[in-house]
Amino acid sequence: MGNYSSVMNRGPENFEFKGNVARVASNEQDAQRIIDFFKGWLPYATAKLKHDLEQQARAAADKRRRELELQRAREESLLWVNSRLKF
């Protein structure tokens, strides 16, 4: 997530996620502060995830577009060669 803080030595990397549940080891005294701090991370984590997913989608689309362009160029070259052959 880039720059982030931790609370009670529990940064984002210490959390375990399953669906919409997040877990982290804590004691009674620290639990509420960790929850409050975690809530502050959510908007940044959501924005980062959105950005990463959009970037991955753009990269995949660009790669696919390049692959299709190469395939088209090969097929056009083959058609050009075949159109000039005389049997």
NORKAPE-V265055 format. One record per backbone hydrogen bond with DSSP energy under -0.5 kcal/mol. NH is the residue of the N-H (numbers start at 1). CO is the residue of the C=O. E is the energy in kcal/mol with one decimal. If there is no record, write none. Layout:
<<NH;CO;E> <NH;CO;E>>
//
This chain:
<<7;10;-1.2> <10;7;-1.2> <11;9;-0.6> <14;11;-2.1> <15;12;-1.4> <16;23;-2.8> <18;21;-2.4> <21;18;-1.9> <23;16;-2.6> <31;27;-1.5> <32;28;-0.5> <34;30;-2.5> <35;31;-2.3> <36;32;-2.7> <37;33;-2.4> <38;34;-2.9> <39;35;-2.2> <40;36;-1.1> <41;37;-1.1> <41;38;-0.7> <42;38;-1.4> <43;39;-0.6> <44;40;-0.5> <45;41;-2.9> <46;42;-2.9> <47;43;-2.2> <48;44;-2.5> <49;45;-2.7> <50;46;-2.5> <51;47;-2.5> <52;48;-2.8> <53;49;-2.7> <54;50;-2.4> <55;51;-2.5> <56;52;-2.5> <57;53;-2.3> <58;54;-2.4> <59;55;-2.5> <60;56;-2.5> <61;57;-2.4> <62;58;-2.7> <63;59;-2.5> <64;60;-2.5> <65;61;-2.5> <66;62;-2.3> <67;63;-2.4> <68;64;-2.5> <69;65;-2.3> <70;66;-2.4> <71;67;-2.4> <72;68;-2.7> <73;69;-2.4> <74;70;-2.4> <75;71;-2.4> <76;72;-2.9> <77;73;-2.2> <78;74;-2.4> <79;75;-2.6> <80;76;-2.3> <81;77;-2.4> <82;78;-2.9> <83;79;-2.3> <84;80;-0.8> <84;81;-1.1> <85;81;-0.5> <85;82;-0.8>>
//
